[in-house]
Amino acid sequence: MDQRPRVLLIAEACNPEWVSVPLEGWSHAQAISRIADVHLVTQIRNREAILRAGLVEGEQFTSIDSERITRPTYKIASLLRGGPGKGWTTLTALMSLAYPYFEWLIWRRFGAAIRTRQYDVVHRLTPLSPTAPSLLAGKCRRAGVPFIVGPLNGGVPWPKGFDAARRQEREWLSYIRGIYQLLPGIRATRRNASALLIGSHDTWDQTPAKYHHKCIYVPENAIDPTRFRTLRTRAAARPLKVVFVGRLVPYKGADMLLEAAAPLIRSGDVQVTIIGDGPQMPELRSLVAREILTENVRFTGWVKHGEIQTILANMDVLGFPSIREFGGAVVLEAMAVGVVPIIVNYGGPAELVTLDTGFAVAMGTRSQIVQRFRAILTQLVSSPETIDRMSARAIDHVRNNFTWDAKAGAVLEVYKWLMNPNLPIPAFPRPFRGTGESATTPQIYSEPGSGT
């Protein structure tokens, strides 16, 4: 197929000036627009930022005003979630109920163009959550136009032994999250979609097997090399420079990192920088004072996304013991700069880190995770040259496999397959997870000193 696919690209969350999912939506949409003729459809709150980015309204994008339903739903969700940054399952559930109105407005605006085949493909990029049903899936099927949804990601189960963190996050609905599978709109979306892009191992497992024939694994996260031009140049040496990046809440594990590194911090072998803020900040500062770590621990507070790479470039290791991470964009961003990650072998980060680019510790109790992180840090203090070897490989791994352009190339293969039924379904590698002998499987540490 030589012609560029004509794509109606739907990204309700899509904003070049924000972070997290809106920035993902924008970055992925821009990459796809470089290999296809795209008309972007987004929610009106993104309009001004997209105009500032230089897109022409009406020609390159359309903003849909669904605020009549979206705004009051968001206000209710904000009241019920238990505070800013908490209760994500509650927020996602309520916004998923409001989302169909957004697609109904899209059909009113673009239904005639879809029915007359002015688009080769309709692709819904965001929401990422598999709990958000699509009205357009059935309408596109009846119009004979392929409909794609994804990459979908979410629903990483809370690990056993961390119910306290679960309650602190106000994740009451997570106990019954699985009931979304019974919603008629979810079944209809899967049935009518021509392809389901799946962004993680957990989401793949949650998707009923009868739909796996049209599921294609495309990782959720990627990086923009133009945003990550600053690379790590320092040679690792004592004191080892360790960084944590993220929201300061219990499940992200900044306290576990500090506890794991405490003996090495006191001895002057490790320095830790904590980038981020959140409700756990007072507790972390108290821990640092109590354990006499103040001299070698620095808190930066919130740092603008574009400035984080400057700090990362002067670090050796990303210590990220999050026990429930869907995507793990911060892990890719650290590796893109050359910082070697230590993660928990659970959720999204475990699908990004390979044997020769970082370390993964086996999931366990809190004390086990602390012990396993301490074992790796102790090993790296003794052999800091290991970091420099892994650093170069981490940069190559991300830039070869996890750029937005690489993801767009994978999506283009899906478009070609849907437009030409004689082609075989694209065969991309499934995500690796935890064990095995593949070169793309992370090194798993289960017990201090075990080496396995």
N, C-alpha and C positions, 0 to 999 in steps of 0.2 A: 504494500500500500504506500504510494508516494504522496498522496494528498494529506494535508494536515487535518486531523479530525476537528469537526465543529462541535464544541463542547459548551453546554450550559452548565456552569460550575457553581454549585450552591454552597456557600460557606456562611452560615448564620453568624458565627464568630470568626471575624477576619479583620485584623487591625494591625498595621505596621508600627504603631506607637505603643502598644501594650505588650504584655508578656504572656507566657503560658499558652493556652489553647488559641486565643485570638492571633497571637504572633505565628503560631504553627499554621493556622488557617491561611494567613496572609502569605507566609513563606512558601507553603506548598502550592497555593494558587498561582503565585508568580512564577514558580518553576514550571508548572504545567503550561502556563501561557507562553512559555518559550518554545514549546514543542507542539502546541495545538492552537487552533483559533478559538479563543475562550471569551465567553461573556460571563462575567462574575456577577452573582446575585448575593447580596448580603443584607444584614439588618441595618436599619437607618442610623443606629448609634455609631457605626463605623464610617459613615459617609464623609465627614469632614477630614478625618485622617487619610482616607483613601484619595480624596481630592488633593490634599497636600502632598501625597506621594506621586501625583502627576497623572493619575488615570482620568480619562474623560467620561463623565457621567452620560449615560444613554448610549454611548458607543462601546465603551469597554466594561462598564459595570452599571448595575442598577441597585439602588437601595430600596428596601421594602419597609414600610412603616407599619410594624406590628405592635407598636407601643400600647395600643388599646387593651391588649391582653397581656403583653409581656411585662409592662411596667407594674401593674398591680400584682401580678403573680410573683414577680421578683421581690416586691415589698413584703408580701406574705411569707415567702420563703426566708427572707432575711430575719423576720421576727421569729420564725420557728426553728432556725438552724442553731440558735444558741450563741451567736456571736460571730464577728467577722472571722473568716477563715475556718470556721467549724461547720459541722453538719453537712458535709459535701453531698452525702447520699440524699439528704432531705432536699437540698437545693436542686440537685440533678433531677430528682423525681418530680418535683413541682414544675420545673422548667420544661421537662419532657411532656407534661400534660398541656402546657401552653404552646409548645412548638408546632403542633399541627396547624394552628391558625396561620403561622408564618408561611407554611407550604401552601395553604389554601389561597393565600394572597398571591403567591408565586404562580399558581395555576391560573388565577384570574388574569395575570399579566402576561404569562408566556404559554398558556395552554394552546392557543391557536397556532403559535409557532412550532410547538412540539407536535401537534397533530398533523401539521403540513410538512413534517420532517425537515425543518430548517436547522435542526441539530442532529448530529450523528449519535451523540451520547448525552445523557443527563447524569451528572455525577455530584452526589452530596458528600462534601468533604467534612463539614461539621454540622451538627454536634458529633463528637467522637463517641459518645456513650451509646452502647448497644441497646439502652433502654428507651431511646427516642424513636418512636415509630415514624413512618413516612407515608403520607397520603399520595405522594407523587409516584411511588413505586408501582402501584396498581394502575394509575392513569397512564404512565409511560408504557406499561406493558400492553394495555389496550390500544395505545397509539402505535405500537410496533417500534418504539424507540428504546434501546437498552438503557437501563437505569442501574447505576453503581452507587453503593454506599460504603463509606469508610476512607481510611483505615479506622476501624472500630477498636476501642480499647476501654477497659474498665472492669470493675468487679473483682479485683484481686482479693481473695478471702483474707480476713484478719487471721493472723497466725495464733495458734494456741498459746496461752500464757501472757497475752498482751491485752486482756480485757480492760485493764485500768486505762491504758492509752485510748482504747476504743471509746470508753465512756467519756474521757476528757475531751475527745473530739466530737462529742454529741452525735455519735454515729448509731443512733437508736434504730433507724430504718435498715441498717446494714444486716441486722439479724434476720430480716425477712425479705432481703433484696431479691431473692430468687423468684418471688411471685410475679415479677415483671414478665417472666417467660409465658405466663398465662394470658397476658393481655392480647386481645384479638389483633390490635394494630401491629404488634411485634411479629406475630405469625404471618400476617399478610405481607409485611415488609420483606421478610425473608423469602416468602414464597414468590413474590412478584419481582424482586430484584434480580437482575441478570447476573450480577456478581457482587460478592461481599468481600471487601478488603479487610483483613483481620490483622490488627496491630500488635497482638501479643499472644503468648502461649495460653494464658488464662482465658482470654476471650475466645480463642479457638476451642478450648475445652468446653466452654459454656454454650457454644453454638451446637444445636442438635446435629447429629451425624448425618441426618438425611439431607442437610444443606451443604455438607462438606465438598460436594462435587463442584460447587461454584464459589468456594472460599479460596482466597489467594492471600498468602502472608505478605504483607508490606508493613515494615516497622512504622510505628507512630512517629518517632522522633527523628530529627536530622539537624544538621547545622548549615549555616550559610557561611562559606569560606570568606566572603567579603566582610563579614562581621567579626571573624576570628582570625585576624592577620598577625596579632602579637603572639609569638611562640616562646616557649620556655627555652632559655639559653644557659641557665646556671648549671653547674655540675653539683650533683647531690653530695652533701657532706654534713657532718654534725655541726650544729644542730639540724636535724631533719625538719623541713618545713612542711607542716600538715595543715590543710585547709578544710573547713566544712562550709558548705553553701546551702542555704535553705531556710524555710520557715522554722522558727524555734518553738516546736511543739513536740510532745513526748515521742510520737511514732517516728519522727525523723532521726532521733537518736543522737543528737549533739551531746547529751549528758553521757551516753554510753561511750562516745569517742573520748571525752575528757577523762572519764574513769579509766578507760583502757590505757590511755597515754600517760596517766598521772605519774607513775614512777619515772618514766623517761623524761617527762617535763621537769620534774623536781631535780633530776640529775643533770639537766641542761642538754640532754641528747635530742630533745624534740621541742619545737615551738609550734603552737597551734593558733591559727587565725579562724575566728568564727564570723562568717559573713551572713547577715540576716538579722531578723528581729521576730518577736512574737511573745506570747504569754509565758514562755518558759525562761525568758531572759533573766528575771530576778533569781530564779532557782539556779541557773547556770553560774551567775556571778557569785552567788553564795557558795556554790560547790568549789569554785576556783579559790575563793578566799579561805574556805575551810581546809582545803587540801594544800594550801600554800603554793599555788600555781601561778599567782598573779604576774610574776616577772616574765613568764614565757607563754602567756595566753593573751591574745588581743581580740577584742570585740569591735567590729567595724560598724554594726548596725546595718540598716538597709543601704545598699549600693546600687546605683543605676545599672541596668542590665549591660549597657554598652561599656561600662567601666570595669566590670568584673574581670575581664580577661587580663587587664593590666596587673591586677593583684595575682591572678592565677599564674601568670608568666614567671613569677618569682617564688613559686611553690614547688614542692616535690611530689606530694601525695594528697589526693582527695580522700579524706576519711568520711564515709557516708554510710552509716549503719542504719539507714531507714528500713523499717520492717514491713512497709506496705506502700510500694511505689508503683504507679501504673506505667509510666513511660521512662522517667529517669533522664530528662533532657540535660540536667546539670552534669551527669556522668559523661555524656557525649561532649559537652562543652569543655569540660576539664581535659578530656583526652585530646580534643582538637588543639588545645594549647600545648599539650605534652605532659600534663599532670597525670600521674598513675593512680587509678582509683582502687580503693579497698571498699567493697560493698558486701551486702548480705545476699546470699544466693536465693533470692525470692523476688518475684514480680519483675517489672521491666528492666532494672539495671542488669540482672543476670543474663539477659538476652543481648546485651551490648558489649560486655567485657569478655575478652577471650583469654586463653591460656597465657599468651605472650604479651598482653596489654594491661593486665591488672590482676587483682586478687578478689576472690569471692569466699566468704566464710559461710559454713553451713548454718541454716536456720536452727535456732535452739532457744533456750531460756535467755533471759536478759544477761545473767551472769556468764553463760556460755559464750554469748556474742562478745561480751567484754573481754573474756579470756582469749578468744580467737583473734580479735583485733590486736590485742596486746602482743600476741605471739608474732604476728606479721610485722608490726612496727618494730619489735625488738630485732627481728631478723634483718629488717631493712636498715636499722641503725648500724648493725654489724657489717652489712654489705651494701652501702649506699650506691655503689656502682650498678647494682641491679636496676635501680630506678632509671638511670640514664639510658640503659639498653632498652627498657620497656617504653620509655618516653617516646623515642623515635618511632617505635612500632605502633604506639597508640595513635600518634598523629596520622600515620599512613592508613591505619585501619579505619579511622573515621572519615578521612578525606577520600578513600576509595569506595567506601560502602554506605556512609551515612550522611551524604549531602542531599539537599533538596533536589538538585538536578538528577542525582542517582535515583531518588524516589520517583521523580517525574518520568524518568526513563522506564521504570518498572510499570508505572500506571499506563504509559503509552502502549506497552505490550498488551495490557488488558483491553485497552480501547481497540487495538487492531484485531484482537481475538473476537471481540463482540461484533465488530463490523464485518468480519469475514468468518463465517461458521466453518469454513474448511480448515482453518488454522487450529492447532492443538491449544488447549488451555495453557497459559504461561506457567512454567514450573520454576518457581523461586524456592530457595531453601526454607524449610520450616525453622522456627526459632529453636535454638538449643536451650537446654535447661538443666543445669546442675551437674550431671554425671556423664560418664562416657569417655571415649578416648579421642574424640574429634579434635582437630587443631583449633576449632572455633569454640570449644567448650572451656569455660573459665576454670582456673585452678581453685579447687574446693578445699578449704581448711575445716576439719571437723574437731580436732583437738590440738591444743598447743603442743608444738614440737613433733606432731605426727608427720607433717610434710604432705598430707593427703587431704 
